[in-house]
Amino acid sequence: PPPFTGVWMGDSKLCAIGVHCGNYITSHGLALNCCTDLTWFDHIVPCGLEGKGVTSLSHELGQHITVSHVLEPFLNSFQEVFDCTLVSSEDPG
C-alpha cells in the first residue's frame, strides 16, 4: 500500500527493494522471502514500519518454497518486464 515500497500481501511485506547512494556509488537490490525463518522479525520493527509484518512465499503458499524454485521464473519475468537479456557471470565468453 502506498507509500510503502516492496511487494505486500495485505499488511505483510513479502519482498523488500532498496537503493543506496554514497561515495559516488549507487547500489540496489531486493530481498524476496522464500523460506525465511520469520521468527527473527519478532525482535525488530521490520523496515521501521510499526504495525506491519513480514511474510514469505512458503508461508503464503503453505509449502516449502526455496530460492531455487523461484530463481528461473523470477529471472524470466525480469527479462520480460525490463526488455533485457541477463547474462550470467558463469557463462563462457
C-alpha positions in Angstrom: 0.0 0.0 0.0 1.4 3.4 -0.9 3.7 4.9 0.2 5.4 1.6 1.2 7.9 0.2 -1.3 8.2 -3.5 -1.9 5.8 -6.4 -2.5 3.0 -6.8 0.0 0.5 -9.4 1.0 -2.1 -7.4 3.0 -0.2 -5.8 5.9 2.9 -8.1 5.5 5.9 -7.4 3.3 6.9 -10.3 1.0 9.7 -8.6 -0.9 11.8 -5.6 0.0 13.5 -3.3 -2.6 16.1 -0.7 -2.0 18.6 1.8 -3.4 21.6 3.2 -1.6 23.7 6.1 -2.8 27.0 7.1 -1.2 30.6 7.9 -2.0 29.8 8.2 -5.7 28.5 4.6 -5.8 24.9 3.5 -6.3 23.8 0.0 -5.3 20.3 -1.5 -5.4 18.7 -4.8 -4.7 15.8 -6.8 -3.5 15.1 -9.4 -0.9 12.4 -11.9 -1.7 11.4 -14.0 1.3 11.1 -17.6 0.1 11.6 -19.9 3.1 12.8 -17.3 5.6 12.6 -18.1 9.3 10.1 -15.3 10.1 10.5 -15.6 13.9 13.6 -13.4 13.7 11.3 -10.5 12.7 9.6 -10.8 16.1 12.6 -9.0 17.6 12.7 -5.9 15.3 10.4 -3.4 13.6 10.9 -4.6 10.0 11.8 -1.7 7.7 11.0 0.7 10.5 7.2 0.2 9.8 5.3 -0.1 13.1 2.3 -2.4 12.9 3.4 -4.1 9.6 4.5 -7.7 9.3 6.7 -9.8 7.2 5.7 -12.9 5.3 7.3 -15.5 2.9 6.3 -17.4 -0.2 6.4 -20.6 1.9 4.1 -19.2 4.5 1.6 -17.8 2.0 1.5 -20.9 -0.2 1.6 -23.4 2.6 4.5 -25.3 1.2 8.3 -25.1 1.3 9.5 -22.8 -1.5 13.2 -22.3 -1.9 15.2 -19.8 -3.9 16.0 -22.5 -6.5 12.2 -22.9 -7.0 11.7 -19.2 -7.9 15.0 -18.2 -9.5 14.4 -19.2 -13.1 10.8 -17.8 -13.3 11.9 -14.6 -11.5 14.8 -14.0 -13.9 12.5 -14.8 -16.9 9.9 -12.3 -15.7 12.6 -9.7 -15.0 13.9 -10.0 -18.6 10.3 -9.7 -20.0 9.4 -6.7 -17.8 12.6 -4.8 -18.4 13.0 -5.9 -22.0 16.6 -7.1 -21.5 18.8 -10.1 -21.7 20.5 -11.3 -18.5 24.0 -12.7 -18.8 25.4 -14.9 -16.0 29.0 -14.4 -14.9 29.2 -18.2 -15.1 28.5 -18.1 -18.9 31.7 -18.6 -21.0 32.7 -15.6 -23.1 
